[in-house]
Amino acid sequence: MSAIFMMVWIAILLGYIFLSSPLQLIRRPILVIELLSIISFLSSVLFLVEARKVLPRWYLAVPLCASLFALVIVNFWIYFDVEKFPFGDPTSTAEIFWIILTALLSPFSGLVFLSLNGHPDSMNVYLAISCVVSIFSMFSLFLILQEILKWSSYEPLLFFPYVYWVIVMPIIGVCFLVRAITYKNPGNVLNPVTIGSTQN
């Protein structure tokens, strides 16, 4: 599930590798984001299928799965309907939904870590990180939406979403990766293959 959280760095890396490539995938970053969204959504579905068998609070992972599905839809919408992305002028409805969904990924990830808490390890560190990240994401979302809804210029506030996408979101992605790498499986709490695939 960590793929979408690394979207900016993966897009930058692909753009650097294929700097002179005519591929539309590189020229339209939204296509890279869409691919990562699909990967993360399918991974979250696999996680839910396995989690339902063994985790008493498996339902806490549903919001992340639902938001990833919505993000896949919105990405298609942006690709076919928005010429300048992100932050076109004026900001489209699709972009507003995209901003909201990406901001919600962090708190919903916190719910996933909460569903895993004590099965078999404590998730306190991951929960603390996701809590701090979620506060930042909600604060940024509030500032941006406030200006958009007032039809005001939000350019001075772009610092917050860019910091969120470039620095803060990857922190959650790293948490998922570290959790997958350090996962221990006493008593077959979750199938290790499933955990590795769903969180990478």
C-alpha atoms as an extended CHARMM CRD file, in Angstrom:
* protein
*
       200  EXT
         1         1  MET       CA              0.0000000000        0.0000000000        0.0000000000  PROA      1               0.0000000000
         2         2  SER       CA              2.9960000000        2.2800000000        0.1660000000  PROA      2               0.0000000000
         3         3  ALA       CA              3.1790000000        2.9800000000       -3.5870000000  PROA      3               0.0000000000
         4         4  ILE       CA              0.8140000000        5.9690000000       -3.7040000000  PROA      4               0.0000000000
         5         5  PHE       CA              2.5930000000        7.6410000000       -0.7830000000  PROA      5               0.0000000000
         6         6  MET       CA              5.7830000000        7.7650000000       -2.8470000000  PROA      6               0.0000000000
         7         7  MET       CA              4.0640000000        9.2440000000       -5.9210000000  PROA      7               0.0000000000
         8         8  VAL       CA              6.1000000000       12.4530000000       -6.1310000000  PROA      8               0.0000000000
         9         9  TRP       CA              9.4920000000       10.7680000000       -5.7750000000  PROA      9               0.0000000000
        10        10  ILE       CA              8.5920000000        7.9760000000       -8.1790000000  PROA      10              0.0000000000
        11        11  ALA       CA              7.3430000000       10.5190000000      -10.7480000000  PROA      11              0.0000000000
        12        12  ILE       CA             10.5460000000       12.5520000000      -10.3160000000  PROA      12              0.0000000000
        13        13  LEU       CA             12.7000000000        9.4390000000      -10.6270000000  PROA      13              0.0000000000
        14        14  LEU       CA             10.9340000000        8.2840000000      -13.7860000000  PROA      14              0.0000000000
        15        15  GLY       CA             11.1240000000       11.7860000000      -15.2340000000  PROA      15              0.0000000000
        16        16  TYR       CA             14.8570000000       11.8760000000      -14.5790000000  PROA      16              0.0000000000
        17        17  ILE       CA             15.4640000000        8.3960000000      -16.0250000000  PROA      17              0.0000000000
        18        18  PHE       CA             13.3640000000        9.0650000000      -19.1240000000  PROA      18              0.0000000000
        19        19  LEU       CA             14.1680000000       12.7630000000      -19.4220000000  PROA      19              0.0000000000
        20        20  SER       CA             14.1710000000       12.7600000000      -23.2250000000  PROA      20              0.0000000000
        21        21  SER       CA             11.5300000000       10.0620000000      -23.6030000000  PROA      21              0.0000000000
        22        22  PRO       CA              8.4680000000       10.8570000000      -25.7570000000  PROA      22              0.0000000000
        23        23  LEU       CA              6.3900000000        8.4930000000      -23.6000000000  PROA      23              0.0000000000
        24        24  GLN       CA              3.1270000000       10.0950000000      -22.5230000000  PROA      24              0.0000000000
        25        25  LEU       CA              3.4320000000        8.2740000000      -19.1980000000  PROA      25              0.0000000000
        26        26  ILE       CA              6.3580000000       10.5300000000      -18.3270000000  PROA      26              0.0000000000
        27        27  ARG       CA              4.9470000000       13.7010000000      -19.8660000000  PROA      27              0.0000000000
        28        28  ARG       CA              1.7010000000       13.3240000000      -17.8930000000  PROA      28              0.0000000000
        29        29  PRO       CA              2.5390000000       12.7060000000      -14.2060000000  PROA      29              0.0000000000
        30        30  ILE       CA             -1.1220000000       11.9460000000      -13.5050000000  PROA      30              0.0000000000
        31        31  LEU       CA             -0.6570000000        8.6520000000      -15.3730000000  PROA      31              0.0000000000
        32        32  VAL       CA              2.1720000000        7.6670000000      -13.0320000000  PROA      32              0.0000000000
        33        33  ILE       CA             -0.0110000000        8.6130000000      -10.0650000000  PROA      33              0.0000000000
        34        34  GLU       CA             -2.8910000000        6.5980000000      -11.5150000000  PROA      34              0.0000000000
        35        35  LEU       CA             -0.6960000000        3.5110000000      -11.8790000000  PROA      35              0.0000000000
        36        36  LEU       CA              0.4930000000        3.8490000000       -8.2770000000  PROA      36              0.0000000000
        37        37  SER       CA             -3.0970000000        4.3780000000       -7.1140000000  PROA      37              0.0000000000
        38        38  ILE       CA             -4.2300000000        1.1760000000       -8.8180000000  PROA      38              0.0000000000
        39        39  ILE       CA             -1.3430000000       -0.7850000000       -7.2960000000  PROA      39              0.0000000000
        40        40  SER       CA             -2.1100000000        0.5630000000       -3.8290000000  PROA      40              0.0000000000
        41        41  PHE       CA             -5.8450000000       -0.0520000000       -4.2020000000  PROA      41              0.0000000000
        42        42  LEU       CA             -5.3790000000       -3.6730000000       -5.2710000000  PROA      42              0.0000000000
        43        43  SER       CA             -2.9100000000       -4.1750000000       -2.4160000000  PROA      43              0.0000000000
        44        44  SER       CA             -5.3990000000       -2.7640000000        0.0770000000  PROA      44              0.0000000000
        45        45  VAL       CA             -8.0770000000       -5.1350000000       -1.2210000000  PROA      45              0.0000000000
        46        46  LEU       CA             -5.7340000000       -8.1080000000       -0.7450000000  PROA      46              0.0000000000
        47        47  PHE       CA             -4.9320000000       -6.8620000000        2.7410000000  PROA      47              0.0000000000
        48        48  LEU       CA             -8.6370000000       -6.6300000000        3.6110000000  PROA      48              0.0000000000
        49        49  VAL       CA             -9.3200000000      -10.1460000000        2.3400000000  PROA      49              0.0000000000
        50        50  GLU       CA             -6.6230000000      -11.5680000000        4.6310000000  PROA      50              0.0000000000
        51        51  ALA       CA             -7.3200000000       -9.2010000000        7.5320000000  PROA      51              0.0000000000
        52        52  ARG       CA            -10.9710000000      -10.2480000000        7.7510000000  PROA      52              0.0000000000
        53        53  LYS       CA             -9.8300000000      -13.7610000000        8.6600000000  PROA      53              0.0000000000
        54        54  VAL       CA             -7.6120000000      -12.8490000000       11.5910000000  PROA      54              0.0000000000
        55        55  LEU       CA             -7.9570000000       -9.2230000000       12.7130000000  PROA      55              0.0000000000
        56        56  PRO       CA            -10.8830000000       -8.3240000000       14.9750000000  PROA      56              0.0000000000
        57        57  ARG       CA            -10.6740000000       -4.6770000000       13.8280000000  PROA      57              0.0000000000
        58        58  TRP       CA            -10.1510000000       -5.3810000000       10.1370000000  PROA      58              0.0000000000
        59        59  TYR       CA            -12.9390000000       -2.9150000000        9.2760000000  PROA      59              0.0000000000
        60        60  LEU       CA            -10.6290000000       -0.0270000000       10.2360000000  PROA      60              0.0000000000
        61        61  ALA       CA             -8.7890000000       -0.6340000000        6.9570000000  PROA      61              0.0000000000
        62        62  VAL       CA            -11.9410000000       -0.0930000000        4.8830000000  PROA      62              0.0000000000
        63        63  PRO       CA            -11.6840000000        3.7480000000        4.7100000000  PROA      63              0.0000000000
        64        64  LEU       CA             -8.1870000000        3.5740000000        3.1910000000  PROA      64              0.0000000000
        65        65  CYS       CA             -9.3320000000        1.0190000000        0.6290000000  PROA      65              0.0000000000
        66        66  ALA       CA            -12.3720000000        3.1400000000       -0.2520000000  PROA      66              0.0000000000
        67        67  SER       CA            -10.3120000000        6.3380000000       -0.5550000000  PROA      67              0.0000000000
        68        68  LEU       CA             -7.8020000000        4.6040000000       -2.8340000000  PROA      68              0.0000000000
        69        69  PHE       CA            -10.6440000000        3.3970000000       -5.0570000000  PROA      69              0.0000000000
        70        70  ALA       CA            -12.0400000000        6.9330000000       -5.1820000000  PROA      70              0.0000000000
        71        71  LEU       CA             -8.5650000000        8.2430000000       -6.0170000000  PROA      71              0.0000000000
        72        72  VAL       CA             -8.3340000000        5.8550000000       -8.9750000000  PROA      72              0.0000000000
        73        73  ILE       CA            -11.6240000000        7.2640000000      -10.3090000000  PROA      73              0.0000000000
        74        74  VAL       CA            -10.6060000000       10.8840000000       -9.7390000000  PROA      74              0.0000000000
        75        75  ASN       CA             -7.2550000000       10.3320000000      -11.4580000000  PROA      75              0.0000000000
        76        76  PHE       CA             -9.1020000000        9.1770000000      -14.5980000000  PROA      76              0.0000000000
        77        77  TRP       CA            -11.3290000000       12.2280000000      -14.3120000000  PROA      77              0.0000000000
        78        78  ILE       CA             -8.3190000000       14.5340000000      -14.1130000000  PROA      78              0.0000000000
        79        79  TYR       CA             -6.5730000000       12.8620000000      -17.0390000000  PROA      79              0.0000000000
        80        80  PHE       CA             -9.5290000000       13.3690000000      -19.3950000000  PROA      80              0.0000000000
        81        81  ASP       CA            -10.8330000000       16.6890000000      -18.0740000000  PROA      81              0.0000000000
        82        82  VAL       CA             -7.9490000000       18.7550000000      -16.6290000000  PROA      82              0.0000000000
        83        83  GLU       CA             -5.2020000000       20.2230000000      -18.8100000000  PROA      83              0.0000000000
        84        84  LYS       CA             -2.9460000000       21.7010000000      -16.1190000000  PROA      84              0.0000000000
        85        85  PHE       CA             -2.3370000000       19.5810000000      -13.0370000000  PROA      85              0.0000000000
        86        86  PRO       CA             -1.9660000000       20.2370000000      -10.1710000000  PROA      86              0.0000000000
        87        87  PHE       CA             -3.4750000000       23.6040000000       -9.3020000000  PROA      87              0.0000000000
        88        88  GLY       CA             -4.8350000000       24.8050000000      -12.5880000000  PROA      88              0.0000000000
        89        89  ASP       CA             -6.4630000000       28.2160000000      -12.8270000000  PROA      89              0.0000000000
        90        90  PRO       CA             -9.2860000000       28.0170000000      -11.9570000000  PROA      90              0.0000000000
        91        91  THR       CA             -9.0690000000       24.9220000000       -9.7840000000  PROA      91              0.0000000000
        92        92  SER       CA            -11.3380000000       22.2180000000      -11.1740000000  PROA      92              0.0000000000
        93        93  THR       CA            -13.7650000000       20.1170000000       -9.1610000000  PROA      93              0.0000000000
        94        94  ALA       CA            -11.6530000000       17.0430000000       -9.9370000000  PROA      94              0.0000000000
        95        95  GLU       CA             -8.5670000000       18.7090000000       -8.4680000000  PROA      95              0.0000000000
        96        96  ILE       CA            -10.4600000000       19.6400000000       -5.3030000000  PROA      96              0.0000000000
        97        97  PHE       CA            -11.5210000000       16.0200000000       -4.8540000000  PROA      97              0.0000000000
        98        98  TRP       CA             -7.9360000000       14.9140000000       -5.5190000000  PROA      98              0.0000000000
        99        99  ILE       CA             -6.5640000000       17.2860000000       -2.8740000000  PROA      99              0.0000000000
       100       100  ILE       CA             -9.1310000000       16.0500000000       -0.3480000000  PROA      100             0.0000000000
       101       101  LEU       CA             -8.4570000000       12.3610000000       -1.0440000000  PROA      101             0.0000000000
       102       102  THR       CA             -4.6770000000       12.6510000000       -0.8130000000  PROA      102             0.0000000000
       103       103  ALA       CA             -5.0400000000       14.5290000000        2.4770000000  PROA      103             0.0000000000
       104       104  LEU       CA             -7.2720000000       11.7550000000        3.8520000000  PROA      104             0.0000000000
       105       105  LEU       CA             -4.7710000000        9.0080000000        3.0390000000  PROA      105             0.0000000000
       106       106  SER       CA             -2.7050000000        9.7620000000        6.1380000000  PROA      106             0.0000000000
       107       107  PRO       CA             -5.4590000000        9.5470000000        8.7880000000  PROA      107             0.0000000000
       108       108  PHE       CA             -6.9020000000        6.4800000000        7.0730000000  PROA      108             0.0000000000
       109       109  SER       CA             -3.4350000000        4.8890000000        7.1750000000  PROA      109             0.0000000000
       110       110  GLY       CA             -3.4350000000        5.5210000000       10.8970000000  PROA      110             0.0000000000
       111       111  LEU       CA             -6.5960000000        3.4190000000       11.1090000000  PROA      111             0.0000000000
       112       112  VAL       CA             -4.8110000000        0.6020000000        9.2760000000  PROA      112             0.0000000000
       113       113  PHE       CA             -1.9810000000        0.6790000000       11.8130000000  PROA      113             0.0000000000
       114       114  LEU       CA             -4.5810000000        0.7050000000       14.5830000000  PROA      114             0.0000000000
       115       115  SER       CA             -6.2110000000       -2.4110000000       13.1240000000  PROA      115             0.0000000000
       116       116  LEU       CA             -2.8110000000       -4.1440000000       13.2800000000  PROA      116             0.0000000000
       117       117  ASN       CA             -2.0070000000       -2.9900000000       16.8140000000  PROA      117             0.0000000000
       118       118  GLY       CA             -1.0490000000       -5.9790000000       18.9610000000  PROA      118             0.0000000000
       119       119  HSD       CA             -1.1800000000       -8.4590000000       16.0710000000  PROA      119             0.0000000000
       120       120  PRO       CA              1.4630000000       -9.4580000000       16.9740000000  PROA      120             0.0000000000
       121       121  ASP       CA              3.4600000000       -6.2810000000       17.6910000000  PROA      121             0.0000000000
       122       122  SER       CA              2.6780000000       -2.8720000000       19.1060000000  PROA      122             0.0000000000
       123       123  MET       CA              1.9640000000       -0.1710000000       16.5390000000  PROA      123             0.0000000000
       124       124  ASN       CA              2.5590000000        2.7410000000       18.9270000000  PROA      124             0.0000000000
       125       125  VAL       CA              5.4040000000        4.2440000000       16.9060000000  PROA      125             0.0000000000
       126       126  TYR       CA              3.4860000000        3.9890000000       13.6310000000  PROA      126             0.0000000000
       127       127  LEU       CA              0.3430000000        5.3650000000       15.2650000000  PROA      127             0.0000000000
       128       128  ALA       CA              2.2480000000        8.3290000000       16.6930000000  PROA      128             0.0000000000
       129       129  ILE       CA              3.8100000000        9.1210000000       13.3210000000  PROA      129             0.0000000000
       130       130  SER       CA              0.5100000000        8.7980000000       11.4660000000  PROA      130             0.0000000000
       131       131  CYS       CA             -1.1780000000       11.0140000000       14.0710000000  PROA      131             0.0000000000
       132       132  VAL       CA              1.3570000000       13.8300000000       13.5840000000  PROA      132             0.0000000000
       133       133  VAL       CA              1.2160000000       13.4490000000        9.8000000000  PROA      133             0.0000000000
       134       134  SER       CA             -2.5950000000       13.4720000000        9.8670000000  PROA      134             0.0000000000
       135       135  ILE       CA             -2.6770000000       16.7100000000       11.8390000000  PROA      135             0.0000000000
       136       136  PHE       CA             -0.4440000000       18.3320000000        9.2210000000  PROA      136             0.0000000000
       137       137  SER       CA             -2.5330000000       16.9710000000        6.3320000000  PROA      137             0.0000000000
       138       138  MET       CA             -5.8230000000       18.1740000000        7.8450000000  PROA      138             0.0000000000
       139       139  PHE       CA             -4.3420000000       21.5870000000        8.6250000000  PROA      139             0.0000000000
       140       140  SER       CA             -3.0730000000       21.9370000000        5.0480000000  PROA      140             0.0000000000
       141       141  LEU       CA             -6.4010000000       20.7710000000        3.6350000000  PROA      141             0.0000000000
       142       142  PHE       CA             -8.2980000000       23.2960000000        5.7370000000  PROA      142             0.0000000000
       143       143  LEU       CA             -6.1180000000       26.1990000000        4.5870000000  PROA      143             0.0000000000
       144       144  ILE       CA             -6.2890000000       25.2980000000        0.9050000000  PROA      144             0.0000000000
       145       145  LEU       CA            -10.0340000000       24.5830000000        0.7950000000  PROA      145             0.0000000000
       146       146  GLN       CA            -10.7620000000       27.7540000000        2.7100000000  PROA      146             0.0000000000
       147       147  GLU       CA             -9.0720000000       29.8430000000        0.0340000000  PROA      147             0.0000000000
       148       148  ILE       CA            -10.4910000000       27.8450000000       -2.8810000000  PROA      148             0.0000000000
       149       149  LEU       CA            -14.0620000000       28.1410000000       -1.5960000000  PROA      149             0.0000000000
       150       150  LYS       CA            -13.6010000000       31.8890000000       -1.1150000000  PROA      150             0.0000000000
       151       151  TRP       CA            -12.3140000000       32.1440000000       -4.7060000000  PROA      151             0.0000000000
       152       152  SER       CA             -9.1740000000       33.6980000000       -3.2670000000  PROA      152             0.0000000000
       153       153  SER       CA             -5.5910000000       33.2650000000       -4.4190000000  PROA      153             0.0000000000
       154       154  TYR       CA             -4.0830000000       30.2990000000       -2.6060000000  PROA      154             0.0000000000
       155       155  GLU       CA             -0.6080000000       30.5760000000       -4.1190000000  PROA      155             0.0000000000
       156       156  PRO       CA              0.9690000000       31.7330000000       -0.8120000000  PROA      156             0.0000000000
       157       157  LEU       CA             -0.3630000000       28.5110000000        0.7590000000  PROA      157             0.0000000000
       158       158  LEU       CA              1.0430000000       26.1010000000       -1.8260000000  PROA      158             0.0000000000
       159       159  PHE       CA              3.9830000000       25.4860000000        0.4860000000  PROA      159             0.0000000000
       160       160  PHE       CA              1.8030000000       23.2650000000        2.7020000000  PROA      160             0.0000000000
       161       161  PRO       CA              0.4540000000       20.7770000000        0.1260000000  PROA      161             0.0000000000
       162       162  TYR       CA              3.8250000000       20.5270000000       -1.5930000000  PROA      162             0.0000000000
       163       163  VAL       CA              5.5350000000       19.7460000000        1.7190000000  PROA      163             0.0000000000
       164       164  TYR       CA              2.8070000000       17.1910000000        2.3860000000  PROA      164             0.0000000000
       165       165  TRP       CA              3.1930000000       15.4520000000       -0.9800000000  PROA      165             0.0000000000
       166       166  VAL       CA              6.9970000000       15.5860000000       -1.1570000000  PROA      166             0.0000000000
       167       167  ILE       CA              7.9950000000       14.9540000000        2.4700000000  PROA      167             0.0000000000
       168       168  VAL       CA              5.0760000000       14.0220000000        4.7120000000  PROA      168             0.0000000000
       169       169  MET       CA              3.2900000000       11.4160000000        2.5830000000  PROA      169             0.0000000000
       170       170  PRO       CA              6.5080000000        9.4630000000        1.9130000000  PROA      170             0.0000000000
       171       171  ILE       CA              6.9570000000        9.1540000000        5.6900000000  PROA      171             0.0000000000
       172       172  ILE       CA              3.7640000000        7.0850000000        5.8360000000  PROA      172             0.0000000000
       173       173  GLY       CA              4.9750000000        5.0960000000        2.8390000000  PROA      173             0.0000000000
       174       174  VAL       CA              8.2190000000        4.3320000000        4.6540000000  PROA      174             0.0000000000
       175       175  CYS       CA              6.2080000000        3.2320000000        7.7160000000  PROA      175             0.0000000000
       176       176  PHE       CA              4.3300000000        0.6970000000        5.5820000000  PROA      176             0.0000000000
       177       177  LEU       CA              7.6030000000       -0.5450000000        4.0770000000  PROA      177             0.0000000000
       178       178  VAL       CA              9.3280000000       -0.8500000000        7.4530000000  PROA      178             0.0000000000
       179       179  ARG       CA              6.3100000000       -2.6670000000        8.8640000000  PROA      179             0.0000000000
       180       180  ALA       CA              6.4050000000       -5.1420000000        5.9770000000  PROA      180             0.0000000000
       181       181  ILE       CA             10.1760000000       -5.7060000000        6.3020000000  PROA      181             0.0000000000
       182       182  THR       CA             10.1750000000       -6.1380000000       10.0870000000  PROA      182             0.0000000000
       183       183  TYR       CA              6.9830000000       -8.1890000000       10.2290000000  PROA      183             0.0000000000
       184       184  LYS       CA              7.0720000000      -11.2660000000       12.4270000000  PROA      184             0.0000000000
       185       185  ASN       CA              4.4920000000      -13.9890000000       12.0410000000  PROA      185             0.0000000000
       186       186  PRO       CA              4.0510000000      -16.0460000000       15.2230000000  PROA      186             0.0000000000
       187       187  GLY       CA              0.9720000000      -18.2000000000       15.0680000000  PROA      187             0.0000000000
       188       188  ASN       CA              0.2810000000      -17.2790000000       11.4440000000  PROA      188             0.0000000000
       189       189  VAL       CA             -1.4130000000      -13.9960000000       12.3800000000  PROA      189             0.0000000000
       190       190  LEU       CA             -1.2910000000      -12.9300000000        8.7600000000  PROA      190             0.0000000000
       191       191  ASN       CA              0.1850000000      -14.6780000000        5.8030000000  PROA      191             0.0000000000
       192       192  PRO       CA              3.6930000000      -13.1540000000        5.3570000000  PROA      192             0.0000000000
       193       193  VAL       CA              3.4220000000      -13.2310000000        1.5700000000  PROA      193             0.0000000000
       194       194  THR       CA              0.2010000000      -11.2380000000        1.7310000000  PROA      194             0.0000000000
       195       195  ILE       CA              1.6310000000       -8.6950000000        4.1430000000  PROA      195             0.0000000000
       196       196  GLY       CA              4.6860000000       -8.1860000000        1.9550000000  PROA      196             0.0000000000
       197       197  SER       CA              2.6820000000       -7.7780000000       -1.2250000000  PROA      197             0.0000000000
       198       198  THR       CA             -0.0140000000       -5.5460000000        0.2040000000  PROA      198             0.0000000000
       199       199  GLN       CA              2.3410000000       -3.1200000000        1.8930000000  PROA      199             0.0000000000
       200       200  ASN       CA              4.8800000000       -2.7280000000       -0.9200000000  PROA      200             0.0000000000
